Amino acid sequence: MNTPTPEPHTRKTPSRRTLNVLTALVGVATLAAGVGWLVYSWITDLEVPYFAIPLVLCVPVIAAVAFRNCWD
């Protein structure tokens, strides 16, 4: 008896251009949220949390890479 072997299910991935655009949008949105929080805390507390400035610049990169790795 000749039974066909089931082929592994391949997951459909977005195109490379779409993935690049979405990754950039995630990074920009995270940066905008961080800058918004920084400005809001500066206005409400009347002081800038200097420890947060490097975090606001680094977290968007981490979020974009984590988003990108969902499809890799």
VOBASE-736665 format. One line per 4 residues: their letters; for each residue x, y, z of C-alpha. Coordinates in nm, 4 decimals, always signed. Layout:
# VOBASE-736665
a = X/Y/Z | ...
# end
This chain:
# VOBASE-736665
mntp = +0.0000/+0.0000/+0.0000 | +0.1421/+0.3352/-0.1021 | +0.0388/+0.6018/+0.1512 | +0.1530/+0.9590/+0.1033
tpep = +0.3533/+1.1099/+0.3853 | +0.1999/+1.4254/+0.5282 | +0.3990/+1.7352/+0.4459 | +0.4897/+1.9647/+0.7349
htrk = +0.2571/+2.2588/+0.7688 | +0.4356/+2.5718/+0.6585 | +0.3436/+2.8944/+0.8282 | +0.2625/+3.1825/+0.5993
tpsr = +0.4845/+3.4800/+0.6738 | +0.4368/+3.8399/+0.5667 | +0.6545/+3.9729/+0.2881 | +0.9928/+4.1152/+0.3740
rtln = +0.8835/+4.4713/+0.2983 | +0.5728/+4.4402/+0.5167 | +0.7785/+4.2976/+0.7996 | +1.0307/+4.5831/+0.7739
vlta = +0.7548/+4.8461/+0.7761 | +0.5786/+4.6860/+1.0733 | +0.9060/+4.6592/+1.2637 | +0.9791/+5.0266/+1.2036
lvgv = +0.6263/+5.1211/+1.3114 | +0.6603/+4.9231/+1.6344 | +0.9897/+5.0984/+1.7087 | +0.8512/+5.4452/+1.6320
atla = +0.5336/+5.3821/+1.8327 | +0.7360/+5.2635/+2.1321 | +0.9647/+5.5660/+2.1023 | +0.6635/+5.7983/+2.0839
agvg = +0.5119/+5.6367/+2.3931 | +0.8405/+5.6752/+2.5820 | +0.8878/+6.0373/+2.4797 | +0.5244/+6.1077/+2.5659
wlvy = +0.5734/+5.9611/+2.9115 | +0.8952/+6.1596/+2.9558 | +0.7265/+6.4876/+2.8592 | +0.4230/+6.4092/+3.0745
swit = +0.6384/+6.3363/+3.3795 | +0.8403/+6.6531/+3.3127 | +0.5225/+6.8641/+3.3023 | +0.3518/+6.7055/+3.6032
dlev = +0.6533/+6.6615/+3.8314 | +0.8507/+6.9645/+3.7053 | +1.1688/+6.7596/+3.6825 | +1.3192/+6.5322/+3.4217
pyfa = +1.3883/+6.1734/+3.5299 | +1.7400/+6.1542/+3.3891 | +1.7651/+5.7801/+3.4476 | +1.4793/+5.7303/+3.1992
iplv = +1.6387/+5.9039/+2.9007 | +1.8643/+5.6082/+2.8059 | +1.5731/+5.3712/+2.8586 | +1.3474/+5.5743/+2.6298
lcvp = +1.6115/+5.5455/+2.3585 | +1.6919/+5.1747/+2.4101 | +1.3509/+5.0170/+2.4681 | +1.2158/+5.0881/+2.1144
viaa = +1.5062/+4.8947/+1.9652 | +1.4413/+4.6022/+2.1990 | +1.0684/+4.6078/+2.1207 | +1.1295/+4.6195/+1.7448
vafr = +1.3766/+4.3293/+1.7581 | +1.1390/+4.1239/+1.9733 | +0.8567/+4.1943/+1.7280 | +1.0752/+4.1005/+1.4339
ncwd = +1.1820/+3.7732/+1.5960 | +0.8212/+3.6560/+1.6072 | +0.8533/+3.5722/+1.2363 | +1.2138/+3.4558/+1.2191
# end
